[in-house]
Amino acid sequence: MFTCKRGRVPEYLDLLKIVIDYMRSIGITEHKVYADIAESMDTIFHEMEVDSLDEYFTTARCFFVDMDAETKGLVDAFNEVTVFGRREIFEVLDL
């Protein structure tokens, strides 16, 4: 979940598309994006489903190691358009 600076959601979504395309290319194919229209209106939720948390965290950590200029520019752009972010991890229960 990220809260964007006022009016910067479209920029955030353009950046998120790049990240989702990359994640799809490495096999993380299930993604949903939600916009909060009831409260803050500048909050975007990106939901993804992964098979393994260990694999997810390994991939996420590798993303930030030895970043090339393009990747660093992407991270800097995310930091420029957002004011807050947090990660929530849920287990899907079969009932």
PDB file as gemmi writes it, atoms N, CA and C in Angstrom:
CRYST1    1.000    1.000    1.000  90.00  90.00  90.00 P 1                      
ATOM      1  N   MET A   1       0.833  -1.152   0.000  1.00  0.00           N  
ATOM      2  CA  MET A   1       0.000   0.000   0.000  1.00  0.00           C  
ATOM      3  C   MET A   1       0.889   1.230   0.000  1.00  0.00           C  
ATOM      4  N   PHE A   2       0.588   2.167  -0.875  1.00  0.00           N  
ATOM      5  CA  PHE A   2       1.322   3.418  -0.924  1.00  0.00           C  
ATOM      6  C   PHE A   2       0.348   4.582  -0.950  1.00  0.00           C  
ATOM      7  N   THR A   3       0.667   5.604  -0.198  1.00  0.00           N  
ATOM      8  CA  THR A   3      -0.060   6.860  -0.278  1.00  0.00           C  
ATOM      9  C   THR A   3       0.808   7.816  -1.075  1.00  0.00           C  
ATOM     10  N   CYS A   4       0.221   8.373  -2.118  1.00  0.00           N  
ATOM     11  CA  CYS A   4       0.952   9.256  -3.014  1.00  0.00           C  
ATOM     12  C   CYS A   4       0.771  10.709  -2.597  1.00  0.00           C  
ATOM     13  N   LYS A   5       1.728  11.521  -3.010  1.00  0.00           N  
ATOM     14  CA  LYS A   5       1.554  12.956  -2.857  1.00  0.00           C  
ATOM     15  C   LYS A   5       0.322  13.360  -3.649  1.00  0.00           C  
ATOM     16  N   ARG A   6      -0.355  14.399  -3.178  1.00  0.00           N  
ATOM     17  CA  ARG A   6      -1.608  14.837  -3.806  1.00  0.00           C  
ATOM     18  C   ARG A   6      -1.421  15.020  -5.313  1.00  0.00           C  
ATOM     19  N   GLY A   7      -2.276  14.359  -6.084  1.00  0.00           N  
ATOM     20  CA  GLY A   7      -2.276  14.497  -7.525  1.00  0.00           C  
ATOM     21  C   GLY A   7      -1.223  13.679  -8.265  1.00  0.00           C  
ATOM     22  N   ARG A   8      -0.468  12.840  -7.552  1.00  0.00           N  
ATOM     23  CA  ARG A   8       0.634  12.107  -8.180  1.00  0.00           C  
ATOM     24  C   ARG A   8       0.309  10.633  -8.446  1.00  0.00           C  
ATOM     25  N   VAL A   9      -0.937  10.225  -8.208  1.00  0.00           N  
ATOM     26  CA  VAL A   9      -1.319   8.830  -8.435  1.00  0.00           C  
ATOM     27  C   VAL A   9      -1.061   8.393  -9.878  1.00  0.00           C  
ATOM     28  N   PRO A  10      -1.392   9.194 -10.894  1.00  0.00           N  
ATOM     29  CA  PRO A  10      -1.120   8.730 -12.268  1.00  0.00           C  
ATOM     30  C   PRO A  10       0.358   8.414 -12.503  1.00  0.00           C  
ATOM     31  N   GLU A  11       1.259   9.218 -11.953  1.00  0.00           N  
ATOM     32  CA  GLU A  11       2.688   8.941 -12.088  1.00  0.00           C  
ATOM     33  C   GLU A  11       3.055   7.635 -11.386  1.00  0.00           C  
ATOM     34  N   TYR A  12       2.481   7.445 -10.196  1.00  0.00           N  
ATOM     35  CA  TYR A  12       2.743   6.215  -9.447  1.00  0.00           C  
ATOM     36  C   TYR A  12       2.290   4.996 -10.258  1.00  0.00           C  
ATOM     37  N   LEU A  13       1.113   5.083 -10.848  1.00  0.00           N  
ATOM     38  CA  LEU A  13       0.583   3.949 -11.611  1.00  0.00           C  
ATOM     39  C   LEU A  13       1.460   3.636 -12.821  1.00  0.00           C  
ATOM     40  N   ASP A  14       2.005   4.664 -13.475  1.00  0.00           N  
ATOM     41  CA  ASP A  14       2.925   4.417 -14.593  1.00  0.00           C  
ATOM     42  C   ASP A  14       4.159   3.656 -14.116  1.00  0.00           C  
ATOM     43  N   LEU A  15       4.679   4.026 -12.952  1.00  0.00           N  
ATOM     44  CA  LEU A  15       5.836   3.332 -12.383  1.00  0.00           C  
ATOM     45  C   LEU A  15       5.473   1.911 -11.975  1.00  0.00           C  
ATOM     46  N   LEU A  16       4.293   1.751 -11.382  1.00  0.00           N  
ATOM     47  CA  LEU A  16       3.853   0.434 -10.935  1.00  0.00           C  
ATOM     48  C   LEU A  16       3.711  -0.526 -12.107  1.00  0.00           C  
ATOM     49  N   LYS A  17       3.275  -0.024 -13.254  1.00  0.00           N  
ATOM     50  CA  LYS A  17       3.163  -0.873 -14.441  1.00  0.00           C  
ATOM     51  C   LYS A  17       4.519  -1.470 -14.805  1.00  0.00           C  
ATOM     52  N   ILE A  18       5.585  -0.692 -14.676  1.00  0.00           N  
ATOM     53  CA  ILE A  18       6.933  -1.181 -14.966  1.00  0.00           C  
ATOM     54  C   ILE A  18       7.290  -2.325 -14.024  1.00  0.00           C  
ATOM     55  N   VAL A  19       6.998  -2.130 -12.728  1.00  0.00           N  
ATOM     56  CA  VAL A  19       7.309  -3.149 -11.722  1.00  0.00           C  
ATOM     57  C   VAL A  19       6.484  -4.417 -11.965  1.00  0.00           C  
ATOM     58  N   ILE A  20       5.208  -4.259 -12.247  1.00  0.00           N  
ATOM     59  CA  ILE A  20       4.348  -5.420 -12.489  1.00  0.00           C  
ATOM     60  C   ILE A  20       4.808  -6.176 -13.733  1.00  0.00           C  
ATOM     61  N   ASP A  21       5.186  -5.457 -14.788  1.00  0.00           N  
ATOM     62  CA  ASP A  21       5.693  -6.136 -15.989  1.00  0.00           C  
ATOM     63  C   ASP A  21       6.940  -6.949 -15.653  1.00  0.00           C  
ATOM     64  N   TYR A  22       7.836  -6.372 -14.852  1.00  0.00           N  
ATOM     65  CA  TYR A  22       9.037  -7.101 -14.443  1.00  0.00           C  
ATOM     66  C   TYR A  22       8.658  -8.338 -13.630  1.00  0.00           C  
ATOM     67  N   MET A  23       7.750  -8.168 -12.669  1.00  0.00           N  
ATOM     68  CA  MET A  23       7.356  -9.296 -11.819  1.00  0.00           C  
ATOM     69  C   MET A  23       6.721 -10.408 -12.643  1.00  0.00           C  
ATOM     70  N   ARG A  24       5.926 -10.036 -13.615  1.00  0.00           N  
ATOM     71  CA  ARG A  24       5.330 -11.049 -14.501  1.00  0.00           C  
ATOM     72  C   ARG A  24       6.409 -11.794 -15.266  1.00  0.00           C  
ATOM     73  N   SER A  25       7.454 -11.076 -15.676  1.00  0.00           N  
ATOM     74  CA  SER A  25       8.528 -11.707 -16.455  1.00  0.00           C  
ATOM     75  C   SER A  25       9.315 -12.728 -15.640  1.00  0.00           C  
ATOM     76  N   ILE A  26       9.291 -12.605 -14.302  1.00  0.00           N  
ATOM     77  CA  ILE A  26       9.995 -13.576 -13.456  1.00  0.00           C  
ATOM     78  C   ILE A  26       9.038 -14.582 -12.821  1.00  0.00           C  
ATOM     79  N   GLY A  27       7.771 -14.566 -13.259  1.00  0.00           N  
ATOM     80  CA  GLY A  27       6.843 -15.607 -12.839  1.00  0.00           C  
ATOM     81  C   GLY A  27       5.825 -15.223 -11.778  1.00  0.00           C  
ATOM     82  N   ILE A  28       5.844 -13.998 -11.296  1.00  0.00           N  
ATOM     83  CA  ILE A  28       4.820 -13.556 -10.336  1.00  0.00           C  
ATOM     84  C   ILE A  28       3.722 -12.899 -11.170  1.00  0.00           C  
ATOM     85  N   THR A  29       2.712 -13.699 -11.522  1.00  0.00           N  
ATOM     86  CA  THR A  29       1.763 -13.274 -12.556  1.00  0.00           C  
ATOM     87  C   THR A  29       0.433 -12.740 -12.030  1.00  0.00           C  
ATOM     88  N   GLU A  30       0.103 -13.017 -10.789  1.00  0.00           N  
ATOM     89  CA  GLU A  30      -1.207 -12.616 -10.253  1.00  0.00           C  
ATOM     90  C   GLU A  30      -1.092 -11.264  -9.548  1.00  0.00           C  
ATOM     91  N   HIS A  31      -1.667 -10.222 -10.147  1.00  0.00           N  
ATOM     92  CA  HIS A  31      -1.617  -8.873  -9.593  1.00  0.00           C  
ATOM     93  C   HIS A  31      -2.986  -8.218  -9.685  1.00  0.00           C  
ATOM     94  N   LYS A  32      -3.322  -7.451  -8.670  1.00  0.00           N  
ATOM     95  CA  LYS A  32      -4.507  -6.592  -8.689  1.00  0.00           C  
ATOM     96  C   LYS A  32      -4.074  -5.246  -8.126  1.00  0.00           C  
ATOM     97  N   VAL A  33      -4.637  -4.183  -8.664  1.00  0.00           N  
ATOM     98  CA  VAL A  33      -4.343  -2.833  -8.184  1.00  0.00           C  
ATOM     99  C   VAL A  33      -5.672  -2.187  -7.816  1.00  0.00           C  
ATOM    100  N   TYR A  34      -5.702  -1.625  -6.611  1.00  0.00           N  
ATOM    101  CA  TYR A  34      -6.907  -0.990  -6.090  1.00  0.00           C  
ATOM    102  C   TYR A  34      -6.613   0.469  -5.751  1.00  0.00           C  
ATOM    103  N   ALA A  35      -7.598   1.329  -5.964  1.00  0.00           N  
ATOM    104  CA  ALA A  35      -7.494   2.722  -5.538  1.00  0.00           C  
ATOM    105  C   ALA A  35      -8.506   2.949  -4.431  1.00  0.00           C  
ATOM    106  N   ASP A  36      -8.065   3.589  -3.351  1.00  0.00           N  
ATOM    107  CA  ASP A  36      -8.960   3.902  -2.235  1.00  0.00           C  
ATOM    108  C   ASP A  36      -9.807   5.101  -2.622  1.00  0.00           C  
ATOM    109  N   ILE A  37     -11.110   4.881  -2.810  1.00  0.00           N  
ATOM    110  CA  ILE A  37     -12.001   5.977  -3.187  1.00  0.00           C  
ATOM    111  C   ILE A  37     -12.891   6.418  -2.028  1.00  0.00           C  
ATOM    112  N   ALA A  38     -12.744   5.770  -0.886  1.00  0.00           N  
ATOM    113  CA  ALA A  38     -13.599   6.088   0.248  1.00  0.00           C  
ATOM    114  C   ALA A  38     -12.941   7.024   1.243  1.00  0.00           C  
ATOM    115  N   GLU A  39     -11.634   7.022   1.329  1.00  0.00           N  
ATOM    116  CA  GLU A  39     -10.972   7.810   2.364  1.00  0.00           C  
ATOM    117  C   GLU A  39      -9.987   8.776   1.734  1.00  0.00           C  
ATOM    118  N   SER A  40      -8.746   8.352   1.590  1.00  0.00           N  
ATOM    119  CA  SER A  40      -7.669   9.262   1.214  1.00  0.00           C  
ATOM    120  C   SER A  40      -7.632   9.627  -0.272  1.00  0.00           C  
ATOM    121  N   MET A  41      -8.114   8.774  -1.135  1.00  0.00           N  
ATOM    122  CA  MET A  41      -8.129   8.935  -2.590  1.00  0.00           C  
ATOM    123  C   MET A  41      -6.740   9.016  -3.209  1.00  0.00           C  
ATOM    124  N   ASP A  42      -5.692   9.100  -2.443  1.00  0.00           N  
ATOM    125  CA  ASP A  42      -4.335   9.086  -2.976  1.00  0.00           C  
ATOM    126  C   ASP A  42      -3.618   7.801  -2.572  1.00  0.00           C  
ATOM    127  N   THR A  43      -4.384   6.783  -2.190  1.00  0.00           N  
ATOM    128  CA  THR A  43      -3.822   5.529  -1.726  1.00  0.00           C  
ATOM    129  C   THR A  43      -4.074   4.436  -2.751  1.00  0.00           C  
ATOM    130  N   ILE A  44      -2.999   3.736  -3.099  1.00  0.00           N  
ATOM    131  CA  ILE A  44      -3.065   2.645  -4.058  1.00  0.00           C  
ATOM    132  C   ILE A  44      -2.615   1.358  -3.367  1.00  0.00           C  
ATOM    133  N   PHE A  45      -3.366   0.295  -3.566  1.00  0.00           N  
ATOM    134  CA  PHE A  45      -3.022  -1.013  -3.042  1.00  0.00           C  
ATOM    135  C   PHE A  45      -2.616  -1.902  -4.212  1.00  0.00           C  
ATOM    136  N   HIS A  46      -1.478  -2.531  -4.088  1.00  0.00           N  
ATOM    137  CA  HIS A  46      -1.017  -3.482  -5.102  1.00  0.00           C  
ATOM    138  C   HIS A  46      -1.009  -4.847  -4.442  1.00  0.00           C  
ATOM    139  N   GLU A  47      -1.861  -5.715  -4.930  1.00  0.00           N  
ATOM    140  CA  GLU A  47      -1.973  -7.060  -4.382  1.00  0.00           C  
ATOM    141  C   GLU A  47      -1.347  -8.033  -5.373  1.00  0.00           C  
ATOM    142  N   MET A  48      -0.557  -8.944  -4.833  1.00  0.00           N  
ATOM    143  CA  MET A  48       0.011  -9.998  -5.673  1.00  0.00           C  
ATOM    144  C   MET A  48      -0.057 -11.307  -4.917  1.00  0.00           C  
ATOM    145  N   GLU A  49      -0.067 -12.371  -5.659  1.00  0.00           N  
ATOM    146  CA  GLU A  49      -0.086 -13.699  -5.054  1.00  0.00           C  
ATOM    147  C   GLU A  49       1.200 -14.412  -5.438  1.00  0.00           C  
ATOM    148  N   VAL A  50       1.881 -14.950  -4.437  1.00  0.00           N  
ATOM    149  CA  VAL A  50       3.134 -15.666  -4.673  1.00  0.00           C  
ATOM    150  C   VAL A  50       3.017 -17.081  -4.121  1.00  0.00           C  
ATOM    151  N   ASP A  51       3.794 -17.981  -4.706  1.00  0.00           N  
ATOM    152  CA  ASP A  51       3.786 -19.372  -4.254  1.00  0.00           C  
ATOM    153  C   ASP A  51       4.619 -19.569  -2.998  1.00  0.00           C  
ATOM    154  N   SER A  52       5.674 -18.749  -2.851  1.00  0.00           N  
ATOM    155  CA  SER A  52       6.613 -18.938  -1.750  1.00  0.00           C  
ATOM    156  C   SER A  52       7.066 -17.588  -1.209  1.00  0.00           C  
ATOM    157  N   LEU A  53       6.897 -17.386   0.094  1.00  0.00           N  
ATOM    158  CA  LEU A  53       7.392 -16.152   0.706  1.00  0.00           C  
ATOM    159  C   LEU A  53       8.908 -16.081   0.660  1.00  0.00           C  
ATOM    160  N   ASP A  54       9.569 -17.214   0.832  1.00  0.00           N  
ATOM    161  CA  ASP A  54      11.034 -17.226   0.752  1.00  0.00           C  
ATOM    162  C   ASP A  54      11.495 -16.741  -0.622  1.00  0.00           C  
ATOM    163  N   GLU A  55      10.883 -17.251  -1.663  1.00  0.00           N  
ATOM    164  CA  GLU A  55      11.246 -16.841  -3.019  1.00  0.00           C  
ATOM    165  C   GLU A  55      10.936 -15.353  -3.228  1.00  0.00           C  
ATOM    166  N   TYR A  56       9.793 -14.913  -2.730  1.00  0.00           N  
ATOM    167  CA  TYR A  56       9.421 -13.497  -2.856  1.00  0.00           C  
ATOM    168  C   TYR A  56      10.468 -12.592  -2.208  1.00  0.00           C  
ATOM    169  N   PHE A  57      10.848 -12.910  -0.952  1.00  0.00           N  
ATOM    170  CA  PHE A  57      11.808 -12.061  -0.250  1.00  0.00           C  
ATOM    171  C   PHE A  57      13.190 -12.113  -0.888  1.00  0.00           C  
ATOM    172  N   THR A  58      13.585 -13.261  -1.389  1.00  0.00           N  
ATOM    173  CA  THR A  58      14.870 -13.363  -2.099  1.00  0.00           C  
ATOM    174  C   THR A  58      14.855 -12.465  -3.324  1.00  0.00           C  
ATOM    175  N   THR A  59      13.781 -12.524  -4.103  1.00  0.00           N  
ATOM    176  CA  THR A  59      13.653 -11.685  -5.296  1.00  0.00           C  
ATOM    177  C   THR A  59      13.624 -10.210  -4.923  1.00  0.00           C  
ATOM    178  N   ALA A  60      12.858  -9.858  -3.895  1.00  0.00           N  
ATOM    179  CA  ALA A  60      12.754  -8.460  -3.478  1.00  0.00           C  
ATOM    180  C   ALA A  60      14.104  -7.917  -3.022  1.00  0.00           C  
ATOM    181  N   ARG A  61      14.840  -8.707  -2.268  1.00  0.00           N  
ATOM    182  CA  ARG A  61      16.154  -8.262  -1.790  1.00  0.00           C  
ATOM    183  C   ARG A  61      17.137  -8.096  -2.950  1.00  0.00           C  
ATOM    184  N   CYS A  62      17.096  -9.005  -3.907  1.00  0.00           N  
ATOM    185  CA  CYS A  62      18.005  -8.938  -5.053  1.00  0.00           C  
ATOM    186  C   CYS A  62      17.746  -7.690  -5.893  1.00  0.00           C  
ATOM    187  N   PHE A  63      16.509  -7.229  -5.889  1.00  0.00           N  
ATOM    188  CA  PHE A  63      16.147  -6.042  -6.665  1.00  0.00           C  
ATOM    189  C   PHE A  63      16.994  -4.833  -6.259  1.00  0.00           C  
ATOM    190  N   PHE A  64      17.328  -4.736  -4.980  1.00  0.00           N  
ATOM    191  CA  PHE A  64      18.028  -3.570  -4.463  1.00  0.00           C  
ATOM    192  C   PHE A  64      19.546  -3.736  -4.403  1.00  0.00           C  
ATOM    193  N   VAL A  65      20.064  -4.898  -4.783  1.00  0.00           N  
ATOM    194  CA  VAL A  65      21.502  -5.139  -4.743  1.00  0.00           C  
ATOM    195  C   VAL A  65      22.102  -4.751  -6.096  1.00  0.00           C  
ATOM    196  N   ASP A  66      23.148  -3.962  -6.057  1.00  0.00           N  
ATOM    197  CA  ASP A  66      23.847  -3.554  -7.281  1.00  0.00           C  
ATOM    198  C   ASP A  66      22.896  -3.014  -8.350  1.00  0.00           C  
ATOM    199  N   MET A  67      22.058  -2.057  -7.956  1.00  0.00           N  
ATOM    200  CA  MET A  67      21.105  -1.481  -8.904  1.00  0.00           C  
ATOM    201  C   MET A  67      21.832  -0.748 -10.027  1.00  0.00           C  
ATOM    202  N   ASP A  68      21.351  -0.954 -11.249  1.00  0.00           N  
ATOM    203  CA  ASP A  68      21.872  -0.155 -12.350  1.00  0.00           C  
ATOM    204  C   ASP A  68      21.197   1.218 -12.314  1.00  0.00           C  
ATOM    205  N   ALA A  69      21.631   2.109 -13.171  1.00  0.00           N  
ATOM    206  CA  ALA A  69      21.118   3.488 -13.157  1.00  0.00           C  
ATOM    207  C   ALA A  69      19.619   3.532 -13.432  1.00  0.00           C  
ATOM    208  N   GLU A  70      19.144   2.671 -14.325  1.00  0.00           N  
ATOM    209  CA  GLU A  70      17.715   2.661 -14.652  1.00  0.00           C  
ATOM    210  C   GLU A  70      16.874   2.233 -13.453  1.00  0.00           C  
ATOM    211  N   THR A  71      17.312   1.197 -12.753  1.00  0.00           N  
ATOM    212  CA  THR A  71      16.581   0.713 -11.581  1.00  0.00           C  
ATOM    213  C   THR A  71      16.624   1.747 -10.460  1.00  0.00           C  
ATOM    214  N   LYS A  72      17.771   2.355 -10.232  1.00  0.00           N  
ATOM    215  CA  LYS A  72      17.884   3.391  -9.216  1.00  0.00           C  
ATOM    216  C   LYS A  72      16.968   4.567  -9.552  1.00  0.00           C  
ATOM    217  N   GLY A  73      16.886   4.917 -10.829  1.00  0.00           N  
ATOM    218  CA  GLY A  73      15.974   5.983 -11.254  1.00  0.00           C  
ATOM    219  C   GLY A  73      14.527   5.634 -10.969  1.00  0.00           C  
ATOM    220  N   LEU A  74      14.168   4.367 -11.154  1.00  0.00           N  
ATOM    221  CA  LEU A  74      12.806   3.912 -10.865  1.00  0.00           C  
ATOM    222  C   LEU A  74      12.503   4.030  -9.376  1.00  0.00           C  
ATOM    223  N   VAL A  75      13.422   3.572  -8.544  1.00  0.00           N  
ATOM    224  CA  VAL A  75      13.238   3.665  -7.087  1.00  0.00           C  
ATOM    225  C   VAL A  75      13.142   5.131  -6.664  1.00  0.00           C  
ATOM    226  N   ASP A  76      14.007   5.968  -7.193  1.00  0.00           N  
ATOM    227  CA  ASP A  76      13.964   7.396  -6.866  1.00  0.00           C  
ATOM    228  C   ASP A  76      12.632   8.016  -7.287  1.00  0.00           C  
ATOM    229  N   ALA A  77      12.112   7.615  -8.447  1.00  0.00           N  
ATOM    230  CA  ALA A  77      10.831   8.132  -8.920  1.00  0.00           C  
ATOM    231  C   ALA A  77       9.696   7.719  -7.985  1.00  0.00           C  
ATOM    232  N   PHE A  78       9.706   6.459  -7.515  1.00  0.00           N  
ATOM    233  CA  PHE A  78       8.699   6.025  -6.537  1.00  0.00           C  
ATOM    234  C   PHE A  78       8.787   6.880  -5.278  1.00  0.00           C  
ATOM    235  N   ASN A  79      10.004   7.103  -4.810  1.00  0.00           N  
ATOM    236  CA  ASN A  79      10.186   7.893  -3.589  1.00  0.00           C  
ATOM    237  C   ASN A  79       9.721   9.333  -3.776  1.00  0.00           C  
ATOM    238  N   GLU A  80       9.819   9.844  -4.978  1.00  0.00           N  
ATOM    239  CA  GLU A  80       9.411  11.225  -5.254  1.00  0.00           C  
ATOM    240  C   GLU A  80       7.894  11.406  -5.233  1.00  0.00           C  
ATOM    241  N   VAL A  81       7.153  10.399  -5.672  1.00  0.00           N  
ATOM    242  CA  VAL A  81       5.698  10.565  -5.785  1.00  0.00           C  
ATOM    243  C   VAL A  81       4.923  10.040  -4.583  1.00  0.00           C  
ATOM    244  N   THR A  82       5.595   9.366  -3.648  1.00  0.00           N  
ATOM    245  CA  THR A  82       4.886   8.801  -2.499  1.00  0.00           C  
ATOM    246  C   THR A  82       5.287   9.490  -1.196  1.00  0.00           C  
ATOM    247  N   VAL A  83       4.381   9.388  -0.218  1.00  0.00           N  
ATOM    248  CA  VAL A  83       4.676   9.931   1.106  1.00  0.00           C  
ATOM    249  C   VAL A  83       4.686   8.852   2.177  1.00  0.00           C  
ATOM    250  N   PHE A  84       4.113   7.696   1.867  1.00  0.00           N  
ATOM    251  CA  PHE A  84       3.998   6.633   2.869  1.00  0.00           C  
ATOM    252  C   PHE A  84       3.777   5.314   2.155  1.00  0.00           C  
ATOM    253  N   GLY A  85       4.324   4.269   2.716  1.00  0.00           N  
ATOM    254  CA  GLY A  85       4.078   2.941   2.182  1.00  0.00           C  
ATOM    255  C   GLY A  85       4.210   1.897   3.268  1.00  0.00           C  
ATOM    256  N   ARG A  86       3.505   0.814   3.082  1.00  0.00           N  
ATOM    257  CA  ARG A  86       3.658  -0.303   4.022  1.00  0.00           C  
ATOM    258  C   ARG A  86       3.310  -1.596   3.303  1.00  0.00           C  
ATOM    259  N   ARG A  87       3.856  -2.662   3.825  1.00  0.00           N  
ATOM    260  CA  ARG A  87       3.619  -3.984   3.259  1.00  0.00           C  
ATOM    261  C   ARG A  87       2.772  -4.767   4.251  1.00  0.00           C  
ATOM    262  N   GLU A  88       1.776  -5.436   3.735  1.00  0.00           N  
ATOM    263  CA  GLU A  88       0.967  -6.349   4.544  1.00  0.00           C  
ATOM    264  C   GLU A  88       1.056  -7.707   3.881  1.00  0.00           C  
ATOM    265  N   ILE A  89       1.241  -8.742   4.697  1.00  0.00           N  
ATOM    266  CA  ILE A  89       1.357 -10.090   4.159  1.00  0.00           C  
ATOM    267  C   ILE A  89       0.267 -10.945   4.783  1.00  0.00           C  
ATOM    268  N   PHE A  90      -0.525 -11.555   3.923  1.00  0.00           N  
ATOM    269  CA  PHE A  90      -1.628 -12.387   4.373  1.00  0.00           C  
ATOM    270  C   PHE A  90      -1.449 -13.810   3.856  1.00  0.00           C  
ATOM    271  N   GLU A  91      -1.856 -14.737   4.646  1.00  0.00           N  
ATOM    272  CA  GLU A  91      -1.902 -16.130   4.213  1.00  0.00           C  
ATOM    273  C   GLU A  91      -3.320 -16.412   3.729  1.00  0.00           C  
ATOM    274  N   VAL A  92      -3.441 -17.045   2.596  1.00  0.00           N  
ATOM    275  CA  VAL A  92      -4.753 -17.436   2.067  1.00  0.00           C  
ATOM    276  C   VAL A  92      -5.146 -18.740   2.725  1.00  0.00           C  
ATOM    277  N   LEU A  93      -6.289 -18.749   3.353  1.00  0.00           N  
ATOM    278  CA  LEU A  93      -6.769 -19.937   4.067  1.00  0.00           C  
ATOM    279  C   LEU A  93      -7.828 -20.645   3.224  1.00  0.00           C  
ATOM    280  N   ASP A  94      -7.708 -21.910   3.109  1.00  0.00           N  
ATOM    281  CA  ASP A  94      -8.740 -22.719   2.454  1.00  0.00           C  
ATOM    282  C   ASP A  94      -9.663 -23.237   3.530  1.00  0.00           C  
ATOM    283  N   LEU A  95     -10.886 -22.765   3.542  1.00  0.00           N  
ATOM    284  CA  LEU A  95     -11.850 -23.200   4.561  1.00  0.00           C  
ATOM    285  C   LEU A  95     -12.928 -24.075   3.953  1.00  0.00           C  
TER     286      LEU A  95                                                      
END                                                                             
